[in-house]
Amino acid sequence: MSERIPHDHMAHALDLMVAAKVNWLSRFSDGKQKRPDHEIDLKRRDIEVLRQAAADYRAAASRDARAA
């Protein structure tokens, strides 16, 4: 197994995932290319989950920094 990814790197990776999903929503939540409502709802939920996880990882990174 590889080394664990540091908490701050995890938060950054999750932020990038959020940005990708927000971009998807901006392109496909309305207009000519609109996706079905259940897909849009799922992406919105994904964003909420990823934002919460990123915040949790940032808090863990902060704890790591204080402990060092």
Buried (B, 14 or more C-beta within 10 A) or exposed (E): EEEEEEBBEBBBBBBEBBEBBEEBBEEBBEEEEEBEEEBBEEBBEBBEEBBEBBEBBBEBBEEEEEEE
